Amino acid sequence: MEIYKRTLKNLDFLLIIVDFIFGWAAAYKEKVGFQLSKVVNTLNKFLFYALLLFTVGLIEIKLITLVPLLSLVAGYLALVELRSIARNFEIIF
């Protein structure tokens, strides 16, 4: 179970990186150009997701052990990132 949770967390961070690459390609395709604010938003998202997953992991370990909170939150974050990647994919192609 621990390997599964670690894989989900790593998948979320991998999806953030893929979303950044696809977002950069979509901006290039629309000729918007490079914006530092978008990079800062990605870094903020990366830090927020890390803090959220860490906090939910602690809550799951210390308080609520019956509900797999970490898996639910990590799965939701992965769905959010996949939706963003799909939107950027539509712009690119």
C-alpha positions in Angstrom: 0.0 0.0 0.0 2.9 2.4 0.8 4.3 1.9 -2.7 0.9 2.7 -4.2 0.7 6.0 -2.3 4.2 7.0 -3.2 3.5 6.3 -6.8 0.3 8.4 -6.7 2.3 11.3 -5.2 5.0 11.0 -7.8 2.4 10.8 -10.6 0.9 14.1 -9.4 4.3 15.9 -9.6 5.0 14.3 -13.0 1.7 15.5 -14.3 2.5 19.1 -13.1 5.7 19.0 -15.2 3.9 17.5 -18.2 1.2 20.2 -17.8 3.8 22.9 -17.7 5.4 21.6 -20.9 2.1 21.3 -22.7 1.1 24.8 -21.4 4.3 26.2 -22.8 3.7 24.5 -26.1 0.1 25.8 -26.2 1.3 29.4 -25.5 3.9 29.0 -28.2 1.2 27.8 -30.6 -1.1 30.7 -29.8 1.9 33.1 -30.0 1.3 34.4 -26.5 5.0 34.0 -25.6 6.8 33.2 -22.4 5.2 34.6 -19.2 7.1 34.5 -15.9 3.8 34.7 -14.1 2.8 31.3 -15.5 6.1 29.8 -14.3 5.4 31.2 -10.9 1.9 29.7 -10.9 3.4 26.3 -11.7 5.9 26.6 -8.9 3.1 27.6 -6.5 1.0 24.7 -7.6 3.9 22.3 -7.1 4.5 23.6 -3.5 0.8 23.7 -2.7 0.3 20.1 -3.9 3.4 18.9 -1.9 2.1 20.7 1.3 -1.4 19.3 0.7 -0.3 15.7 0.2 2.0 15.9 3.2 -0.7 17.3 5.4 -3.3 14.7 4.2 -0.8 12.0 4.7 -0.2 13.0 8.3 -4.0 13.3 8.9 -4.4 9.8 7.5 -1.7 8.3 9.7 -2.6 10.1 12.9 -6.3 10.7 12.9 -8.4 8.9 10.3 -7.0 5.5 9.3 -10.2 4.0 7.9 -10.6 6.3 4.9 -7.8 6.4 2.3 -7.7 10.2 2.2 -4.3 10.4 0.6 -5.3 8.2 -2.3 -8.5 10.2 -2.8 -6.8 13.6 -2.7 -3.9 12.4 -4.9 -6.4 11.0 -7.4 -8.3 14.2 -7.5 -5.2 16.3 -8.1 -4.2 13.9 -10.9 -7.6 14.3 -12.5 -7.3 18.1 -12.3 -3.9 18.0 -14.0 -5.1 15.5 -16.7 -7.9 17.9 -17.5 -5.5 20.8 -17.9 -3.2 18.7 -20.1 -6.2 17.7 -22.2 -7.2 21.3 -22.7 -3.6 22.3 -23.7 -3.5 19.2 -26.0 -6.6 20.5 -27.8 -4.9 23.9 -28.3 -1.7 22.3 -29.6 -3.3 19.9 -32.0 
